[in-house]
């Protein structure tokens, strides 16, 4: 479980940015501690650049 509190020294309009940075840093720290437990399951790269052959089993354009 991760609990993040918005920093009190940050303007209200900047709290979303501050919390996003804190969350990303904490996620990265935990992945580095146990990379074998991390698996990226989101299809981030849905297409390949034009003129690039997709890898076997990859997504074609």
mmJSON file of the N, C-alpha and C atoms, coordinates in Angstrom:
{"data_MODEL":{"atom_site":{
"group_PDB":["ATOM","ATOM","ATOM","ATOM","ATOM","ATOM","ATOM","ATOM","ATOM","ATOM","ATOM","ATOM","ATOM","ATOM","ATOM","ATOM","ATOM","ATOM","ATOM","ATOM","ATOM","ATOM","ATOM","ATOM","ATOM","ATOM","ATOM","ATOM","ATOM","ATOM","ATOM","ATOM","ATOM","ATOM","ATOM","ATOM","ATOM","ATOM","ATOM","ATOM","ATOM","ATOM","ATOM","ATOM","ATOM","ATOM","ATOM","ATOM","ATOM","ATOM","ATOM","ATOM","ATOM","ATOM","ATOM","ATOM","ATOM","ATOM","ATOM","ATOM","ATOM","ATOM","ATOM","ATOM","ATOM","ATOM","ATOM","ATOM","ATOM","ATOM","ATOM","ATOM","ATOM","ATOM","ATOM","ATOM","ATOM","ATOM","ATOM","ATOM","ATOM","ATOM","ATOM","ATOM","ATOM","ATOM","ATOM","ATOM","ATOM","ATOM","ATOM","ATOM","ATOM","ATOM","ATOM","ATOM","ATOM","ATOM","ATOM","ATOM","ATOM","ATOM","ATOM","ATOM","ATOM","ATOM","ATOM","ATOM","ATOM","ATOM","ATOM","ATOM","ATOM","ATOM","ATOM","ATOM","ATOM","ATOM","ATOM","ATOM","ATOM","ATOM","ATOM","ATOM","ATOM","ATOM","ATOM","ATOM","ATOM","ATOM","ATOM","ATOM","ATOM","ATOM","ATOM","ATOM","ATOM","ATOM","ATOM","ATOM","ATOM","ATOM","ATOM","ATOM","ATOM","ATOM","ATOM","ATOM","ATOM","ATOM","ATOM","ATOM","ATOM","ATOM","ATOM","ATOM","ATOM","ATOM","ATOM","ATOM","ATOM","ATOM","ATOM","ATOM","ATOM","ATOM","ATOM","ATOM","ATOM","ATOM","ATOM","ATOM","ATOM","ATOM","ATOM","ATOM","ATOM","ATOM","ATOM","ATOM","ATOM","ATOM","ATOM"],
"id":[1,2,3,4,5,6,7,8,9,10,11,12,13,14,15,16,17,18,19,20,21,22,23,24,25,26,27,28,29,30,31,32,33,34,35,36,37,38,39,40,41,42,43,44,45,46,47,48,49,50,51,52,53,54,55,56,57,58,59,60,61,62,63,64,65,66,67,68,69,70,71,72,73,74,75,76,77,78,79,80,81,82,83,84,85,86,87,88,89,90,91,92,93,94,95,96,97,98,99,100,101,102,103,104,105,106,107,108,109,110,111,112,113,114,115,116,117,118,119,120,121,122,123,124,125,126,127,128,129,130,131,132,133,134,135,136,137,138,139,140,141,142,143,144,145,146,147,148,149,150,151,152,153,154,155,156,157,158,159,160,161,162,163,164,165,166,167,168,169,170,171,172,173,174,175,176,177,178,179,180,181,182,183],
"type_symbol":["N","C","C","N","C","C","N","C","C","N","C","C","N","C","C","N","C","C","N","C","C","N","C","C","N","C","C","N","C","C","N","C","C","N","C","C","N","C","C","N","C","C","N","C","C","N","C","C","N","C","C","N","C","C","N","C","C","N","C","C","N","C","C","N","C","C","N","C","C","N","C","C","N","C","C","N","C","C","N","C","C","N","C","C","N","C","C","N","C","C","N","C","C","N","C","C","N","C","C","N","C","C","N","C","C","N","C","C","N","C","C","N","C","C","N","C","C","N","C","C","N","C","C","N","C","C","N","C","C","N","C","C","N","C","C","N","C","C","N","C","C","N","C","C","N","C","C","N","C","C","N","C","C","N","C","C","N","C","C","N","C","C","N","C","C","N","C","C","N","C","C","N","C","C","N","C","C","N","C","C","N","C","C"],
"label_atom_id":["N","CA","C","N","CA","C","N","CA","C","N","CA","C","N","CA","C","N","CA","C","N","CA","C","N","CA","C","N","CA","C","N","CA","C","N","CA","C","N","CA","C","N","CA","C","N","CA","C","N","CA","C","N","CA","C","N","CA","C","N","CA","C","N","CA","C","N","CA","C","N","CA","C","N","CA","C","N","CA","C","N","CA","C","N","CA","C","N","CA","C","N","CA","C","N","CA","C","N","CA","C","N","CA","C","N","CA","C","N","CA","C","N","CA","C","N","CA","C","N","CA","C","N","CA","C","N","CA","C","N","CA","C","N","CA","C","N","CA","C","N","CA","C","N","CA","C","N","CA","C","N","CA","C","N","CA","C","N","CA","C","N","CA","C","N","CA","C","N","CA","C","N","CA","C","N","CA","C","N","CA","C","N","CA","C","N","CA","C","N","CA","C","N","CA","C","N","CA","C","N","CA","C","N","CA","C","N","CA","C","N","CA","C"],
"label_alt_id":[null,null,null,null,null,null,null,null,null,null,null,null,null,null,null,null,null,null,null,null,null,null,null,null,null,null,null,null,null,null,null,null,null,null,null,null,null,null,null,null,null,null,null,null,null,null,null,null,null,null,null,null,null,null,null,null,null,null,null,null,null,null,null,null,null,null,null,null,null,null,null,null,null,null,null,null,null,null,null,null,null,null,null,null,null,null,null,null,null,null,null,null,null,null,null,null,null,null,null,null,null,null,null,null,null,null,null,null,null,null,null,null,null,null,null,null,null,null,null,null,null,null,null,null,null,null,null,null,null,null,null,null,null,null,null,null,null,null,null,null,null,null,null,null,null,null,null,null,null,null,null,null,null,null,null,null,null,null,null,null,null,null,null,null,null,null,null,null,null,null,null,null,null,null,null,null,null,null,null,null,null,null,null],
"label_comp_id":["UNK","UNK","UNK","UNK","UNK","UNK","UNK","UNK","UNK","UNK","UNK","UNK","UNK","UNK","UNK","UNK","UNK","UNK","UNK","UNK","UNK","UNK","UNK","UNK","UNK","UNK","UNK","UNK","UNK","UNK","UNK","UNK","UNK","UNK","UNK","UNK","UNK","UNK","UNK","UNK","UNK","UNK","UNK","UNK","UNK","UNK","UNK","UNK","UNK","UNK","UNK","UNK","UNK","UNK","UNK","UNK","UNK","UNK","UNK","UNK","UNK","UNK","UNK","UNK","UNK","UNK","UNK","UNK","UNK","UNK","UNK","UNK","UNK","UNK","UNK","UNK","UNK","UNK","UNK","UNK","UNK","UNK","UNK","UNK","UNK","UNK","UNK","UNK","UNK","UNK","UNK","UNK","UNK","UNK","UNK","UNK","UNK","UNK","UNK","UNK","UNK","UNK","UNK","UNK","UNK","UNK","UNK","UNK","UNK","UNK","UNK","UNK","UNK","UNK","UNK","UNK","UNK","UNK","UNK","UNK","UNK","UNK","UNK","UNK","UNK","UNK","UNK","UNK","UNK","UNK","UNK","UNK","UNK","UNK","UNK","UNK","UNK","UNK","UNK","UNK","UNK","UNK","UNK","UNK","UNK","UNK","UNK","UNK","UNK","UNK","UNK","UNK","UNK","UNK","UNK","UNK","UNK","UNK","UNK","UNK","UNK","UNK","UNK","UNK","UNK","UNK","UNK","UNK","UNK","UNK","UNK","UNK","UNK","UNK","UNK","UNK","UNK","UNK","UNK","UNK","UNK","UNK","UNK"],
"label_asym_id":["A","A","A","A","A","A","A","A","A","A","A","A","A","A","A","A","A","A","A","A","A","A","A","A","A","A","A","A","A","A","A","A","A","A","A","A","A","A","A","A","A","A","A","A","A","A","A","A","A","A","A","A","A","A","A","A","A","A","A","A","A","A","A","A","A","A","A","A","A","A","A","A","A","A","A","A","A","A","A","A","A","A","A","A","A","A","A","A","A","A","A","A","A","A","A","A","A","A","A","A","A","A","A","A","A","A","A","A","A","A","A","A","A","A","A","A","A","A","A","A","A","A","A","A","A","A","A","A","A","A","A","A","A","A","A","A","A","A","A","A","A","A","A","A","A","A","A","A","A","A","A","A","A","A","A","A","A","A","A","A","A","A","A","A","A","A","A","A","A","A","A","A","A","A","A","A","A","A","A","A","A","A","A"],
"label_entity_id":["1","1","1","1","1","1","1","1","1","1","1","1","1","1","1","1","1","1","1","1","1","1","1","1","1","1","1","1","1","1","1","1","1","1","1","1","1","1","1","1","1","1","1","1","1","1","1","1","1","1","1","1","1","1","1","1","1","1","1","1","1","1","1","1","1","1","1","1","1","1","1","1","1","1","1","1","1","1","1","1","1","1","1","1","1","1","1","1","1","1","1","1","1","1","1","1","1","1","1","1","1","1","1","1","1","1","1","1","1","1","1","1","1","1","1","1","1","1","1","1","1","1","1","1","1","1","1","1","1","1","1","1","1","1","1","1","1","1","1","1","1","1","1","1","1","1","1","1","1","1","1","1","1","1","1","1","1","1","1","1","1","1","1","1","1","1","1","1","1","1","1","1","1","1","1","1","1","1","1","1","1","1","1"],
"label_seq_id":[1,1,1,2,2,2,3,3,3,4,4,4,5,5,5,6,6,6,7,7,7,8,8,8,9,9,9,10,10,10,11,11,11,12,12,12,13,13,13,14,14,14,15,15,15,16,16,16,17,17,17,18,18,18,19,19,19,20,20,20,21,21,21,22,22,22,23,23,23,24,24,24,25,25,25,26,26,26,27,27,27,28,28,28,29,29,29,30,30,30,31,31,31,32,32,32,33,33,33,34,34,34,35,35,35,36,36,36,37,37,37,38,38,38,39,39,39,40,40,40,41,41,41,42,42,42,43,43,43,44,44,44,45,45,45,46,46,46,47,47,47,48,48,48,49,49,49,50,50,50,51,51,51,52,52,52,53,53,53,54,54,54,55,55,55,56,56,56,57,57,57,58,58,58,59,59,59,60,60,60,61,61,61],
"pdbx_PDB_ins_code":[null,null,null,null,null,null,null,null,null,null,null,null,null,null,null,null,null,null,null,null,null,null,null,null,null,null,null,null,null,null,null,null,null,null,null,null,null,null,null,null,null,null,null,null,null,null,null,null,null,null,null,null,null,null,null,null,null,null,null,null,null,null,null,null,null,null,null,null,null,null,null,null,null,null,null,null,null,null,null,null,null,null,null,null,null,null,null,null,null,null,null,null,null,null,null,null,null,null,null,null,null,null,null,null,null,null,null,null,null,null,null,null,null,null,null,null,null,null,null,null,null,null,null,null,null,null,null,null,null,null,null,null,null,null,null,null,null,null,null,null,null,null,null,null,null,null,null,null,null,null,null,null,null,null,null,null,null,null,null,null,null,null,null,null,null,null,null,null,null,null,null,null,null,null,null,null,null,null,null,null,null,null,null],
"Cartn_x":[0.838,0.0,0.889,0.486,1.215,0.285,0.787,0.006,0.838,0.302,0.986,0.141,0.77,0.096,0.607,-0.287,0.191,1.098,2.193,3.092,2.388,2.557,1.874,2.519,3.749,4.439,4.238,3.296,3.04,1.679,1.617,0.352,-0.693,-1.942,-3.027,-3.043,-2.769,-2.798,-1.674,-0.644,0.498,0.47,-0.521,-0.556,-0.715,-1.476,-1.642,-0.294,0.451,1.772,2.696,2.683,3.552,3.203,1.912,1.498,1.835,1.696,2.048,3.53,4.357,5.803,6.122,5.463,5.699,5.308,4.146,3.667,4.627,5.067,5.989,7.308,7.809,9.063,8.912,7.792,7.563,7.404,6.693,6.535,7.89,8.701,10.03,10.89,10.828,11.613,11.225,9.929,9.468,9.828,9.769,10.166,11.645,12.464,13.906,14.213,13.405,13.613,13.333,12.305,11.905,11.468,12.402,12.004,11.359,11.68,11.086,9.59,9.09,7.668,6.887,7.574,6.933,6.685,5.507,5.165,4.316,4.794,4.044,3.026,1.75,0.726,-0.107,0.18,-0.55,0.089,-0.703,-0.167,0.139,1.267,1.632,1.936,2.652,3.039,2.12,1.002,-0.009,0.313,1.184,1.547,3.061,3.529,4.96,5.131,6.277,6.496,6.393,5.917,5.834,7.2,7.199,8.439,9.202,8.702,9.35,8.582,9.295,8.652,8.335,7.085,6.758,7.48,7.788,8.437,7.426,7.918,7.05,6.109,4.829,3.845,3.478,4.065,3.798,2.528,2.275,1.079,1.438,0.623,0.886,0.028,0.408,-0.351,-1.381],
"Cartn_y":[-1.164,0.0,1.236,2.2,3.46,4.571,5.39,6.542,7.79,8.686,9.928,11.095,12.014,13.223,14.394,15.274,16.426,17.286,17.745,18.584,19.869,20.247,21.432,22.731,22.66,23.871,24.172,23.475,23.647,24.314,25.254,25.926,24.898,25.168,24.246,23.918,24.893,24.672,23.752,23.58,22.736,21.37,21.105,19.844,18.625,18.745,17.606,17.242,18.247,18.009,17.389,17.933,17.422,15.977,15.674,14.304,13.341,13.781,12.931,12.603,13.6,13.352,12.398,12.597,11.718,10.282,10.111,8.781,8.104,8.837,8.266,7.867,8.692,8.379,7.145,7.042,5.882,4.612,4.694,3.535,3.081,4.023,3.689,3.058,3.597,3.053,1.598,1.326,-0.038,-1.008,-0.552,-1.408,-1.743,-0.765,-1.014,-1.977,-1.966,-2.89,-4.335,-4.545,-5.903,-5.926,-5.743,-5.683,-6.975,-8.089,-9.357,-9.418,-8.542,-8.521,-7.524,-6.833,-5.81,-6.345,-6.106,-6.521,-5.426,-4.862,-3.82,-4.508,-4.321,-5.026,-4.106,-2.844,-1.891,-1.836,-1.908,-1.834,-0.374,0.071,1.476,1.816,0.954,1.219,0.413,0.995,0.281,0.208,1.067,1.066,1.132,0.833,0.958,2.108,2.759,3.857,3.363,4.201,3.809,3.37,2.297,1.796,0.851,0.606,-0.302,-1.617,-2.705,-4.018,-4.402,-4.803,-5.233,-6.527,-6.7,-7.927,-9.065,-10.279,-11.452,-11.381,-11.559,-11.513,-10.104,-9.114,-7.717,-7.211,-5.971,-5.333,-4.674,-4.895,-4.275,-3.028,-2.2,-0.965,-1.154],
"Cartn_z":[0.0,0.0,0.0,-0.766,-0.842,-0.39,0.488,0.936,0.685,-0.107,-0.428,0.058,0.719,1.184,0.355,-0.067,-0.823,0.039,-0.508,0.277,0.706,1.945,2.467,1.992,1.525,1.087,-0.398,-1.035,-2.463,-2.636,-3.56,-3.859,-4.291,-3.989,-4.325,-5.814,-6.656,-8.105,-8.574,-7.77,-8.134,-7.448,-6.64,-5.887,-6.782,-7.839,-8.753,-9.364,-9.786,-10.372,-9.33,-8.122,-7.057,-6.708,-6.586,-6.265,-7.4,-8.637,-9.778,-9.764,-9.48,-9.388,-8.241,-7.101,-5.951,-6.292,-6.931,-7.286,-8.268,-9.288,-10.273,-9.614,-8.714,-8.015,-7.139,-6.446,-5.58,-6.408,-7.51,-8.388,-8.921,-9.382,-9.889,-8.795,-7.592,-6.482,-6.205,-6.197,-5.914,-7.036,-8.266,-9.388,-9.287,-8.94,-8.805,-7.662,-6.616,-5.492,-5.887,-6.716,-7.107,-8.571,-9.493,-10.904,-11.403,-10.792,-11.223,-10.928,-10.084,-9.752,-10.61,-11.499,-12.315,-13.715,-14.227,-15.587,-16.218,-17.319,-18.017,-18.911,-18.637,-19.398,-20.287,-20.284,-21.113,-22.498,-23.553,-24.921,-25.245,-24.782,-24.948,-26.4,-27.075,-28.462,-29.372,-29.764,-30.53,-32.018,-32.492,-33.907,-34.038,-35.231,-35.521,-36.504,-36.506,-37.452,-38.893,-39.815,-41.223,-41.742,-42.524,-43.098,-42.192,-40.99,-40.055,-40.056,-40.241,-40.224,-38.782,-38.502,-37.139,-36.79,-35.533,-35.069,-35.083,-35.12,-35.116,-33.924,-34.176,-33.101,-32.69,-33.358,-33.008,-33.653,-33.45,-33.981,-35.306,-36.306,-37.597,-37.748,-38.703,-38.931,-40.001],
"occupancy":[1.0,1.0,1.0,1.0,1.0,1.0,1.0,1.0,1.0,1.0,1.0,1.0,1.0,1.0,1.0,1.0,1.0,1.0,1.0,1.0,1.0,1.0,1.0,1.0,1.0,1.0,1.0,1.0,1.0,1.0,1.0,1.0,1.0,1.0,1.0,1.0,1.0,1.0,1.0,1.0,1.0,1.0,1.0,1.0,1.0,1.0,1.0,1.0,1.0,1.0,1.0,1.0,1.0,1.0,1.0,1.0,1.0,1.0,1.0,1.0,1.0,1.0,1.0,1.0,1.0,1.0,1.0,1.0,1.0,1.0,1.0,1.0,1.0,1.0,1.0,1.0,1.0,1.0,1.0,1.0,1.0,1.0,1.0,1.0,1.0,1.0,1.0,1.0,1.0,1.0,1.0,1.0,1.0,1.0,1.0,1.0,1.0,1.0,1.0,1.0,1.0,1.0,1.0,1.0,1.0,1.0,1.0,1.0,1.0,1.0,1.0,1.0,1.0,1.0,1.0,1.0,1.0,1.0,1.0,1.0,1.0,1.0,1.0,1.0,1.0,1.0,1.0,1.0,1.0,1.0,1.0,1.0,1.0,1.0,1.0,1.0,1.0,1.0,1.0,1.0,1.0,1.0,1.0,1.0,1.0,1.0,1.0,1.0,1.0,1.0,1.0,1.0,1.0,1.0,1.0,1.0,1.0,1.0,1.0,1.0,1.0,1.0,1.0,1.0,1.0,1.0,1.0,1.0,1.0,1.0,1.0,1.0,1.0,1.0,1.0,1.0,1.0,1.0,1.0,1.0,1.0,1.0,1.0],
"B_iso_or_equiv":[0.0,0.0,0.0,0.0,0.0,0.0,0.0,0.0,0.0,0.0,0.0,0.0,0.0,0.0,0.0,0.0,0.0,0.0,0.0,0.0,0.0,0.0,0.0,0.0,0.0,0.0,0.0,0.0,0.0,0.0,0.0,0.0,0.0,0.0,0.0,0.0,0.0,0.0,0.0,0.0,0.0,0.0,0.0,0.0,0.0,0.0,0.0,0.0,0.0,0.0,0.0,0.0,0.0,0.0,0.0,0.0,0.0,0.0,0.0,0.0,0.0,0.0,0.0,0.0,0.0,0.0,0.0,0.0,0.0,0.0,0.0,0.0,0.0,0.0,0.0,0.0,0.0,0.0,0.0,0.0,0.0,0.0,0.0,0.0,0.0,0.0,0.0,0.0,0.0,0.0,0.0,0.0,0.0,0.0,0.0,0.0,0.0,0.0,0.0,0.0,0.0,0.0,0.0,0.0,0.0,0.0,0.0,0.0,0.0,0.0,0.0,0.0,0.0,0.0,0.0,0.0,0.0,0.0,0.0,0.0,0.0,0.0,0.0,0.0,0.0,0.0,0.0,0.0,0.0,0.0,0.0,0.0,0.0,0.0,0.0,0.0,0.0,0.0,0.0,0.0,0.0,0.0,0.0,0.0,0.0,0.0,0.0,0.0,0.0,0.0,0.0,0.0,0.0,0.0,0.0,0.0,0.0,0.0,0.0,0.0,0.0,0.0,0.0,0.0,0.0,0.0,0.0,0.0,0.0,0.0,0.0,0.0,0.0,0.0,0.0,0.0,0.0,0.0,0.0,0.0,0.0,0.0,0.0],
"pdbx_formal_charge":[null,null,null,null,null,null,null,null,null,null,null,null,null,null,null,null,null,null,null,null,null,null,null,null,null,null,null,null,null,null,null,null,null,null,null,null,null,null,null,null,null,null,null,null,null,null,null,null,null,null,null,null,null,null,null,null,null,null,null,null,null,null,null,null,null,null,null,null,null,null,null,null,null,null,null,null,null,null,null,null,null,null,null,null,null,null,null,null,null,null,null,null,null,null,null,null,null,null,null,null,null,null,null,null,null,null,null,null,null,null,null,null,null,null,null,null,null,null,null,null,null,null,null,null,null,null,null,null,null,null,null,null,null,null,null,null,null,null,null,null,null,null,null,null,null,null,null,null,null,null,null,null,null,null,null,null,null,null,null,null,null,null,null,null,null,null,null,null,null,null,null,null,null,null,null,null,null,null,null,null,null,null,null],
"auth_seq_id":[1,1,1,2,2,2,3,3,3,4,4,4,5,5,5,6,6,6,7,7,7,8,8,8,9,9,9,10,10,10,11,11,11,12,12,12,13,13,13,14,14,14,15,15,15,16,16,16,17,17,17,18,18,18,19,19,19,20,20,20,21,21,21,22,22,22,23,23,23,24,24,24,25,25,25,26,26,26,27,27,27,28,28,28,29,29,29,30,30,30,31,31,31,32,32,32,33,33,33,34,34,34,35,35,35,36,36,36,37,37,37,38,38,38,39,39,39,40,40,40,41,41,41,42,42,42,43,43,43,44,44,44,45,45,45,46,46,46,47,47,47,48,48,48,49,49,49,50,50,50,51,51,51,52,52,52,53,53,53,54,54,54,55,55,55,56,56,56,57,57,57,58,58,58,59,59,59,60,60,60,61,61,61],
"auth_comp_id":["UNK","UNK","UNK","UNK","UNK","UNK","UNK","UNK","UNK","UNK","UNK","UNK","UNK","UNK","UNK","UNK","UNK","UNK","UNK","UNK","UNK","UNK","UNK","UNK","UNK","UNK","UNK","UNK","UNK","UNK","UNK","UNK","UNK","UNK","UNK","UNK","UNK","UNK","UNK","UNK","UNK","UNK","UNK","UNK","UNK","UNK","UNK","UNK","UNK","UNK","UNK","UNK","UNK","UNK","UNK","UNK","UNK","UNK","UNK","UNK","UNK","UNK","UNK","UNK","UNK","UNK","UNK","UNK","UNK","UNK","UNK","UNK","UNK","UNK","UNK","UNK","UNK","UNK","UNK","UNK","UNK","UNK","UNK","UNK","UNK","UNK","UNK","UNK","UNK","UNK","UNK","UNK","UNK","UNK","UNK","UNK","UNK","UNK","UNK","UNK","UNK","UNK","UNK","UNK","UNK","UNK","UNK","UNK","UNK","UNK","UNK","UNK","UNK","UNK","UNK","UNK","UNK","UNK","UNK","UNK","UNK","UNK","UNK","UNK","UNK","UNK","UNK","UNK","UNK","UNK","UNK","UNK","UNK","UNK","UNK","UNK","UNK","UNK","UNK","UNK","UNK","UNK","UNK","UNK","UNK","UNK","UNK","UNK","UNK","UNK","UNK","UNK","UNK","UNK","UNK","UNK","UNK","UNK","UNK","UNK","UNK","UNK","UNK","UNK","UNK","UNK","UNK","UNK","UNK","UNK","UNK","UNK","UNK","UNK","UNK","UNK","UNK","UNK","UNK","UNK","UNK","UNK","UNK"],
"auth_asym_id":["A","A","A","A","A","A","A","A","A","A","A","A","A","A","A","A","A","A","A","A","A","A","A","A","A","A","A","A","A","A","A","A","A","A","A","A","A","A","A","A","A","A","A","A","A","A","A","A","A","A","A","A","A","A","A","A","A","A","A","A","A","A","A","A","A","A","A","A","A","A","A","A","A","A","A","A","A","A","A","A","A","A","A","A","A","A","A","A","A","A","A","A","A","A","A","A","A","A","A","A","A","A","A","A","A","A","A","A","A","A","A","A","A","A","A","A","A","A","A","A","A","A","A","A","A","A","A","A","A","A","A","A","A","A","A","A","A","A","A","A","A","A","A","A","A","A","A","A","A","A","A","A","A","A","A","A","A","A","A","A","A","A","A","A","A","A","A","A","A","A","A","A","A","A","A","A","A","A","A","A","A","A","A"],
"auth_atom_id":["N","CA","C","N","CA","C","N","CA","C","N","CA","C","N","CA","C","N","CA","C","N","CA","C","N","CA","C","N","CA","C","N","CA","C","N","CA","C","N","CA","C","N","CA","C","N","CA","C","N","CA","C","N","CA","C","N","CA","C","N","CA","C","N","CA","C","N","CA","C","N","CA","C","N","CA","C","N","CA","C","N","CA","C","N","CA","C","N","CA","C","N","CA","C","N","CA","C","N","CA","C","N","CA","C","N","CA","C","N","CA","C","N","CA","C","N","CA","C","N","CA","C","N","CA","C","N","CA","C","N","CA","C","N","CA","C","N","CA","C","N","CA","C","N","CA","C","N","CA","C","N","CA","C","N","CA","C","N","CA","C","N","CA","C","N","CA","C","N","CA","C","N","CA","C","N","CA","C","N","CA","C","N","CA","C","N","CA","C","N","CA","C","N","CA","C","N","CA","C","N","CA","C","N","CA","C","N","CA","C","N","CA","C"],
"pdbx_PDB_model_num":[1,1,1,1,1,1,1,1,1,1,1,1,1,1,1,1,1,1,1,1,1,1,1,1,1,1,1,1,1,1,1,1,1,1,1,1,1,1,1,1,1,1,1,1,1,1,1,1,1,1,1,1,1,1,1,1,1,1,1,1,1,1,1,1,1,1,1,1,1,1,1,1,1,1,1,1,1,1,1,1,1,1,1,1,1,1,1,1,1,1,1,1,1,1,1,1,1,1,1,1,1,1,1,1,1,1,1,1,1,1,1,1,1,1,1,1,1,1,1,1,1,1,1,1,1,1,1,1,1,1,1,1,1,1,1,1,1,1,1,1,1,1,1,1,1,1,1,1,1,1,1,1,1,1,1,1,1,1,1,1,1,1,1,1,1,1,1,1,1,1,1,1,1,1,1,1,1,1,1,1,1,1,1]
}}}
